């Protein structure tokens, strides 16, 4: 039951009035009934000059929904591949805001992220931004702007949770308009994301 995510296109900050298109997900299995609870905020990166864009005014985003509820897209897959799990998740209110994390390799019950395929996509319609960058287990750097940690996979209940924090996350079109993706209340905090009814 592979999850295929096709990249979305969007104009950068101040790049016009086009609304970014939502990613397209094709799921070869039955319709997802995954539920997600998450809250985050896209902020001006402390290393970038984006105050003029008004990015500090981006609202906090929150999803507490099941896939399809109110048009929301919620996907969570963590199949075993050999002795590891390969985790891909998506939480999105199409054309408005969302997060997708793919290529997370971890143990059958979670823990530290390994490998080099981890990546993060973030949609923020308040600025018409599509952000993308690699992720890893260590604190964010310019080369790996997102950190994924505390991955927990419950094989009995099919619950999955993780924490995400990004700094210097660039736009898909590479315009250099970097942003932070962090806890809605503090830029130093992690985004906590919790799923139920994941496909394992």
LUMROKE-546018 format. One record per residue (C-alpha): residue number from 1; x, y negated, z negated. Coordinates in steps of 0.02 Angstrom, whole numbers, plus 32768, in hexadecimal, padded with zeros to 4 digits. Example, Ala and Ser with C-alpha at 12.3 -4.5 7.8 and 13.67 -1.06 7.14 Angstrom:
! LUMROKE-546018
<seq 1	u 8267	v 80E1	w 7E7A>
<seq 2	u 82AC	v 8035	w 7E9B>
! end
This chain:
! LUMROKE-546018
<seq 1	u 8000	v 8000	w 8000>
<seq 2	u 807C	v 7F7F	w 803B>
<seq 3	u 8058	v 7EC8	w 801F>
<seq 4	u 808B	v 7E5C	w 80B2>
<seq 5	u 8099	v 7DA2	w 8093>
<seq 6	u 80AA	v 7D2E	w 8129>
<seq 7	u 80FD	v 7C87	w 8102>
<seq 8	u 8090	v 7BED	w 80FC>
<seq 9	u 80B7	v 7B4A	w 8151>
<seq 10	u 80A5	v 7A9E	w 8104>
<seq 11	u 80E2	v 79EE	w 811C>
<seq 12	u 8156	v 79A4	w 809C>
<seq 13	u 8136	v 7918	w 8022>
<seq 14	u 80F0	v 7886	w 8082>
<seq 15	u 80EE	v 78EE	w 811F>
<seq 16	u 803E	v 78C6	w 8159>
<seq 17	u 7F8E	v 78FB	w 8133>
<seq 18	u 7F95	v 79B0	w 816C>
<seq 19	u 7F59	v 7A2C	w 80EB>
<seq 20	u 7FD0	v 7ABF	w 80D3>
<seq 21	u 7F90	v 7B66	w 810D>
<seq 22	u 7F84	v 7BF0	w 808C>
<seq 23	u 7FF2	v 7C87	w 809C>
<seq 24	u 7FA2	v 7D1C	w 80F0>
<seq 25	u 7FA5	v 7DBF	w 8092>
<seq 26	u 7F7E	v 7E65	w 80E5>
<seq 27	u 7F60	v 7EF0	w 8069>
<seq 28	u 7F52	v 7F9F	w 80AE>
<seq 29	u 7EF8	v 7FDF	w 8013>
<seq 30	u 7E4B	v 7FBB	w 7FCA>
<seq 31	u 7E1E	v 7F0B	w 7F96>
<seq 32	u 7E81	v 7ECD	w 7F01>
<seq 33	u 7E28	v 7EB8	w 7E5B>
<seq 34	u 7EC1	v 7E6E	w 7E06>
<seq 35	u 7EA5	v 7DE5	w 7D87>
<seq 36	u 7F23	v 7D5D	w 7D5C>
<seq 37	u 7F3A	v 7CDE	w 7CD2>
<seq 38	u 7FBE	v 7C59	w 7CF2>
<seq 39	u 7FDC	v 7B9F	w 7CDE>
<seq 40	u 8068	v 7B33	w 7D25>
<seq 41	u 8098	v 7A88	w 7D66>
<seq 42	u 8101	v 7A4F	w 7DFB>
<seq 43	u 8170	v 79C2	w 7DC0>
<seq 44	u 81F3	v 794E	w 7E08>
<seq 45	u 829A	v 79A4	w 7DF6>
<seq 46	u 830C	v 7948	w 7D7E>
<seq 47	u 8396	v 794E	w 7E01>
<seq 48	u 832C	v 7903	w 7E8C>
<seq 49	u 82EA	v 7855	w 7EB2>
<seq 50	u 8231	v 7877	w 7ECE>
<seq 51	u 81E2	v 77FE	w 7E54>
<seq 52	u 819F	v 7794	w 7EE4>
<seq 53	u 813C	v 782A	w 7F22>
<seq 54	u 80D7	v 782C	w 7E82>
<seq 55	u 8105	v 78E0	w 7E61>
<seq 56	u 810A	v 78C4	w 7DA5>
<seq 57	u 804E	v 78B0	w 7DB5>
<seq 58	u 8032	v 795F	w 7DFA>
<seq 59	u 7FA8	v 79AF	w 7D92>
<seq 60	u 7FBF	v 7A4B	w 7D2C>
<seq 61	u 7F82	v 7AE3	w 7D8C>
<seq 62	u 7F27	v 7B75	w 7D3E>
<seq 63	u 7EDD	v 7C17	w 7D7C>
<seq 64	u 7E78	v 7C90	w 7D11>
<seq 65	u 7E22	v 7CF1	w 7D9B>
<seq 66	u 7E09	v 7D98	w 7DF0>
<seq 67	u 7E36	v 7DAC	w 7EA7>
<seq 68	u 7DAB	v 7D62	w 7F13>
<seq 69	u 7D5B	v 7CFF	w 7E86>
<seq 70	u 7D3C	v 7C50	w 7EC6>
<seq 71	u 7DA6	v 7C79	w 7F5D>
<seq 72	u 7E41	v 7C9C	w 7EF5>
<seq 73	u 7EC5	v 7D15	w 7F35>
<seq 74	u 7F10	v 7D83	w 7EAE>
<seq 75	u 7F86	v 7E11	w 7EDC>
<seq 76	u 7FF8	v 7E79	w 7E6F>
<seq 77	u 8059	v 7F11	w 7EAB>
<seq 78	u 80E6	v 7F6C	w 7E53>
<seq 79	u 8102	v 8014	w 7EA9>
<seq 80	u 818D	v 8089	w 7E75>
<seq 81	u 8216	v 8091	w 7EF7>
<seq 82	u 8291	v 8113	w 7EBE>
<seq 83	u 82B4	v 80EF	w 7E08>
<seq 84	u 8284	v 8036	w 7E10>
<seq 85	u 81E6	v 7FD1	w 7E24>
<seq 86	u 81D9	v 7F50	w 7EAE>
<seq 87	u 8166	v 7EC7	w 7E70>
<seq 88	u 8109	v 7E4B	w 7EDE>
<seq 89	u 8084	v 7DD5	w 7E9A>
<seq 90	u 8019	v 7D4B	w 7EDF>
<seq 91	u 7FA3	v 7CD0	w 7E8B>
<seq 92	u 7F57	v 7C4B	w 7EF8>
<seq 93	u 7EC4	v 7BD8	w 7F10>
<seq 94	u 7ED8	v 7BCC	w 7FCE>
<seq 95	u 7F0B	v 7B23	w 8017>
<seq 96	u 7F13	v 7ADC	w 7F66>
<seq 97	u 7F99	v 7B2B	w 7EFA>
<seq 98	u 7FEB	v 7BD2	w 7ED8>
<seq 99	u 8084	v 7C3C	w 7EB5>
<seq 100	u 80C5	v 7CD8	w 7F0A>
<seq 101	u 8159	v 7D3C	w 7EC9>
<seq 102	u 81A0	v 7DCC	w 7F2D>
<seq 103	u 8232	v 7E43	w 7F30>
<seq 104	u 823F	v 7E56	w 7E74>
<seq 105	u 829C	v 7EF7	w 7E4E>
<seq 106	u 8293	v 7F35	w 7D9B>
<seq 107	u 8284	v 7FD4	w 7D33>
<seq 108	u 81E1	v 8039	w 7D2F>
<seq 109	u 81A9	v 7FD9	w 7C94>
<seq 110	u 81F7	v 7F32	w 7CBF>
<seq 111	u 8288	v 7ED9	w 7C6F>
<seq 112	u 8314	v 7E81	w 7CCA>
<seq 113	u 8303	v 7E54	w 7D82>
<seq 114	u 8388	v 7EA2	w 7DF2>
<seq 115	u 83B6	v 7E9E	w 7EAA>
<seq 116	u 83BE	v 7E06	w 7F1C>
<seq 117	u 8315	v 7E06	w 7F74>
<seq 118	u 82B2	v 7DA3	w 7EF3>
<seq 119	u 825C	v 7D09	w 7F3B>
<seq 120	u 81DA	v 7C89	w 7F06>
<seq 121	u 815C	v 7C25	w 7F6B>
<seq 122	u 80F8	v 7B96	w 7F1E>
<seq 123	u 806A	v 7B34	w 7F6E>
<seq 124	u 8041	v 7A87	w 7F29>
<seq 125	u 7FBD	v 7A2C	w 7F8C>
<seq 126	u 7FC6	v 798E	w 7F23>
<seq 127	u 8065	v 7967	w 7F83>
<seq 128	u 8041	v 79D9	w 8018>
<seq 129	u 80DD	v 7A3C	w 7FEC>
<seq 130	u 810C	v 7AEF	w 800C>
<seq 131	u 81A3	v 7B1C	w 7FA2>
<seq 132	u 8210	v 7BB6	w 7FB6>
<seq 133	u 82AF	v 7BFB	w 7F6B>
<seq 134	u 8308	v 7C95	w 7F27>
<seq 135	u 82F4	v 7CD1	w 7E75>
<seq 136	u 8359	v 7D39	w 7DFC>
<seq 137	u 8369	v 7D67	w 7D45>
<seq 138	u 83DE	v 7CD9	w 7D13>
<seq 139	u 83BB	v 7C20	w 7CED>
<seq 140	u 8394	v 7BBB	w 7D8B>
<seq 141	u 8421	v 7B78	w 7DF7>
<seq 142	u 8424	v 7B18	w 7E9B>
<seq 143	u 8442	v 7BBB	w 7EFA>
<seq 144	u 83C1	v 7C20	w 7E97>
<seq 145	u 8343	v 7B9E	w 7E5C>
<seq 146	u 82C7	v 7C15	w 7E0A>
<seq 147	u 82D9	v 7C87	w 7D75>
<seq 148	u 8267	v 7D1D	w 7D57>
<seq 149	u 8271	v 7D6C	w 7CAC>
<seq 150	u 8213	v 7DD6	w 7C2D>
<seq 151	u 81C2	v 7E46	w 7CAD>
<seq 152	u 814F	v 7EC1	w 7C53>
<seq 153	u 80F6	v 7F4E	w 7CAF>
<seq 154	u 807C	v 7FBB	w 7C4F>
<seq 155	u 806A	v 805B	w 7CB2>
<seq 156	u 7FD1	v 8091	w 7C4E>
<seq 157	u 7F67	v 7FF3	w 7C58>
<seq 158	u 7FB3	v 7FB2	w 7CFC>
<seq 159	u 7FD2	v 7F09	w 7CAB>
<seq 160	u 8066	v 7EA3	w 7CEB>
<seq 161	u 80AE	v 7E03	w 7CA3>
<seq 162	u 8145	v 7D97	w 7CC6>
<seq 163	u 818D	v 7CEA	w 7CAB>
<seq 164	u 81C6	v 7C71	w 7D33>
<seq 165	u 8227	v 7BCE	w 7D31>
<seq 166	u 8269	v 7B70	w 7DC9>
<seq 167	u 82D7	v 7AD7	w 7DDC>
<seq 168	u 8318	v 7A8B	w 7E7E>
<seq 169	u 829A	v 7AF1	w 7EE2>
<seq 170	u 82A1	v 7AB0	w 7F95>
<seq 171	u 8217	v 7A9F	w 8015>
<seq 172	u 81FD	v 7B25	w 809A>
<seq 173	u 822D	v 7AA8	w 8121>
<seq 174	u 82D0	v 7A80	w 80C6>
<seq 175	u 82B0	v 79C6	w 80B0>
<seq 176	u 830C	v 79C4	w 800A>
<seq 177	u 8272	v 798F	w 7FA7>
<seq 178	u 829C	v 79FE	w 7F14>
<seq 179	u 8221	v 7A1E	w 7E87>
<seq 180	u 8214	v 7A78	w 7DE1>
<seq 181	u 8190	v 7AFD	w 7DBE>
<seq 182	u 817E	v 7B10	w 7D03>
<seq 183	u 8108	v 7B1D	w 7C70>
<seq 184	u 8078	v 7A9F	w 7C7E>
<seq 185	u 80A5	v 7A4B	w 7BD9>
<seq 186	u 8163	v 7A46	w 7BDE>
<seq 187	u 81E2	v 7A47	w 7C6A>
<seq 188	u 8254	v 7AB4	w 7BFF>
<seq 189	u 81D3	v 7B3D	w 7BF0>
<seq 190	u 81AF	v 7BD7	w 7C59>
<seq 191	u 8111	v 7BFA	w 7CB9>
<seq 192	u 80BE	v 7C91	w 7C6A>
<seq 193	u 8063	v 7D00	w 7CE8>
<seq 194	u 7FFA	v 7D95	w 7CB3>
<seq 195	u 7F9E	v 7E0F	w 7D24>
<seq 196	u 7F26	v 7E9D	w 7D03>
<seq 197	u 7EF4	v 7F28	w 7D7C>
<seq 198	u 7F97	v 7F26	w 7DDC>
<seq 199	u 7FBB	v 7FAB	w 7E5C>
<seq 200	u 8044	v 801C	w 7E1C>
! end
